[in-house]
Amino acid sequence: MTGLEEDAAPAAPVVRGRAERRRTARRAARRRRSSRLREIPLVVVVALVVALVMKTFLVQVFVIPSGSMEQTIQVGDRVLVDKFTPWFGAEPERGEVVVFRDPGGWLENERGSSKDGPVLRVAKQVLTFVGLLPSDSEQDLIKRVIGVGGDTVECCDEQGRISLNGRPLDEPYLAPGNPPSRQPFKVKVPQGRLWVMGDHRDVSADSRFHMGNPGQGTVPVSGVVGRAFMIAWPVGRVHQLEVPVSLSSVARVPADGTTATDSMGGGPVPEEPPLVMGVLGILPLIGRRMGRRRA
């Protein structure tokens, strides 16, 4: 009897151990939830710092508000702009699509007064500063580089083509139905400046329409924000922006110190909105991917 009683005695602790394990598991789950909640502020801060560093030094996302670069870039596309390469002294080349700051008189400011409260206004300013919201004051444009310092760009030859240093250009990127230019012009690009044009020539307020401004329509290289190298959104249009061979194969003209610009041309200036800066446009895509990973 004594042996049987000793064998049966350990049965009770088994029940208590199982219940204790359940309680321990529940406590561990609560600690994990609490730990995740405490990590959220840290994750947010890290994300903001990463966004600020990327926007300032590496890559920036721009939202296209107009059709001046169709069909290459369409309204609503998000393009990635390389801001890293210019830090090493690289200058824009012919055929590249570049984002640049308004050199003066290209854009008109038509912003209404803000109706946001003080808290919301400060929050928007912080998110705009790090690049997570578009800025109401951005004065950037996007165009294709046709001529660099020392080049002579002229339109048009007997076949209606633009010529670069006397060489007619093949421009397969032009919007369907658009001639190279309906406005004749001839310009010698000063050193340190660029002659830029949109791919949708009939609606692009590019260098042709600002020849009466300081710089005679050219853009300073120092005003270039970076090169647009890829369309990142929408998904169906994701692809790299290639440099046309017809432009990249033209040899550079040796620098001769020329600063004067001989130009002709004129005409009405098409209205064009500024380029919108921000990475907000791709955040829904990132959120969906993260959601699928958690699922």
N, C-alpha and C positions, 0 to 999 in steps of 0.2 A: 504493500500500500504506500509505504513511504516513497518508494522509487517512482510510482505513478504520479503522486502528488508533485514530486520535484520536476517530472517531465511536463506536467500541465501548467505549471506556474508561469513560464515565459509567454503564454498566449496573450495576456492582457497588454503588455508593452507594444505588441505589433499593431494593435488598434490605435493606441496613442501615437506611435511613430508615424502612421499614415496621416492622421489628422494634423500632426505637426508639420509634415512635409507640405500639406496643402496651405497651411498658414504661411509657411516660409516662402512658398511660391508666390502667394498673393502679395506678401511684403516686397519680394524682389521685383514683381511687376510694377508696384507702386513706385519703387525707387527708380526703375527705368523710365517711367513716365515723367517723374519729377526731374530726372537728369536731362531728359530731352528738352523739357521746358526751359531749364536753366541754360542749355546750349543754344537756344534760338537767338538770343541777343548777340552771342559771339559769332554765330553763322552770319547774321545780318551785317555785322561790322566788317567781317572778313570779305563778304560779297561786295560791300560798298567800296572797300579799299581796292579790291581786285578790279572792279569796274572803273574806278578813278585812274588807276595805273594804266589799264588798257586804253582808256579813252585818251589819256595824255601822251603816252609814249608808243603804243603798239598799234592797235587796230580800233577803228571807230566805225559804227554803223550809221549810215545816213538813209533817211527815208526820202524817196523821190516824189516831189509834189507836182511836177509838170511833165508835159510830153516832149520837152526840147531834145531828149536823147533817144526818142523812139526811132527805130524799133529795137535798138540795142538794149536800152533800159526803159522800162515802162512805168507809168504812173503807179505809185504804191510799192514799187520794188524796194527792197532793203539791200544796199550795197555795202560791202566791206572795203574800207579805205586804209591802206598801208601808211601809217604815220611814222613807222620805225626807220625805213630806209633813208628819208631825208636827213635824219640825224647824222648820217655818215657822209653827207655832202652830195648825195645822188640828186641829179636834176632831172626834171621831166623830159621825156623823149617824145619825138613825133609819134602820133598814133595812140598815145596813152590817154586814158580817160582820167581827168584829175578833178579834185575838189579844191576850190580856191575861194579866198575871201573877196568880197566885193571891193574892187580897186577904187571905187568911188563913182556914184551915179548910175550904177547898174541896177540897183534895187531901190524900191521906195518903201519906207516904213509906214505901214498902215495898221498899227496895232491899237486896239481900243483899250480903255482903262480896265484894269483887273477888278473883278467883283469878289475875289477870294478874301476870306477873313485873314487876320494876321497869322494864325496858326497854320492854316492851309498854305498861305503864301510862303512862309518860311520852309515848310516841308517840301514844297515844289522847288524852291530855290536850292535846297540841299540835293534833291534827286537830280535836278538839272545839272548841278555842278559836277556830280560824279558820272553823268551821262546816262542816267536811267529814265529821264524824261526829256522830251524835246524842249528846246529853248524858244521862247517867243522872240528873242532878239538875235537869233542866228542870221548872219549875212553871208552865207556860203552858196556857191553855185557849182554846177558840174558841167563840164564840157570836154571835148576831145582836142588835144594839142595837134595843130596842123603845122605851125611853124615855130622854130626856136630862134634864138639870137643869131643874126646874120642872114637868115633866110629871106628870100623874096617870094611872097605869095600873091598870086594874081588870078583873077577871074574875068573873063573866061576865054578859052581858046575857041577855034572854029567849031569844035565838037561840043562846046558848052562845058568843058572840064576845067577844074582848078589846076593851075600849074604851080609847082614848088621848085624854085630855082631853075625855071625853064622846063621842068619835066612834068608832063601831065599826070594827074593822079587818078588811079582807079579806086573808087570809093564804094565798095559793096555794102557798107554799113548804113548807107543813107536810107531814110524812110521811103517806102514805096511812093512813087509819084512825085518825089521831090527832086528838082534839079540841084546840082552842086551849089548854085546861088542864082537868085533872080536879080541880084544887085551886083553890078561890076565894081571891082576894086583892085587896087594894087598897093602893096605895102612891103616895106623893108623892115623886118623886125629888129628892134635895137637889142644889143647884147643885154642879157639878164632879164629878158621879157619873153612872153609867149603870145602867139596868135592862136586863139581858141575858137572852135565852132561846134554847134550842136549837130547831132546826126539828123534831126528833124529840122531841116534848114528853113522851111517856110514859117516855123513858129519860134525859132530859137533866137533869143535876144543876145547874140554873141558878139564877137569882136567887130563884125561888120557894122553893127548898129551903134557903136560907141566910138567911132573914129573922130568925133568932134570933142570927145572927153580928153583930159590929160592922159598922155600915153597913146593917143590916137587908136584906141581900141585894144591895145596890147595889155597883157596882164603881167605884173612883176612875178618873177620866180619866187621871191621871198614871201609872196602871198599864197603860195600853194600849200594847202593843208596836207595833201597826200594823194596817192594814186588809188583809184578805184580798181580793184583787181578781181572782184567776184560779186555776183548776185547771190545773196544768202537766203532770200525769201521772196516770193512763195516757193514751196518745195519743188513744184513743177518747172521752175525757171532757174534752179540753182546751176550755175556754170561759171567758169572763169571768163574774164573779159580779155580777149586776145588783142594783141597789137597788130594791125594790118601790115602786111609785108610791103605794100606799096608806099607806106610812109616810113617804116623803120629802115628800109633799104637805102633811103636817100642819105648821102654822106653829109656830115655837118660842114657848114661854111666856116673857114678859119676866122677867129676873132680878129677884127681890124679896128676895134675901138669906135665903130660907128654908133652914134647915138641918135641921129636924125631919122625921122620916119617920113618917107615920101608916100603919100596915100591919096586915094581918090575914092569917092563913094559917099553915100548918104541914104537916108530914107527913114521911115517911121520905125520906132523901137517897139517890138512886140512886148506885151506885158508878161512878166515871168515872176513867180513867187520864189523866195529864197529856199534853199535846201534845208530840210529839217534834220537836226542832229538828235541822236539818242539810240539806245539799244532797247527801248521799250517794245519795239515792234517784234523782236525775236523772243521776248520773255515768255509769251504763251507757248511757243514751241518747246522751250526748255522745261517749262512746268509740266507739259504733257509727257515729255520723256521721263522726267523724274517720277511722275505718277505711275507710269507703266512699270518702272523699275521697282517701286514699292509694292505694286500689285504682284 
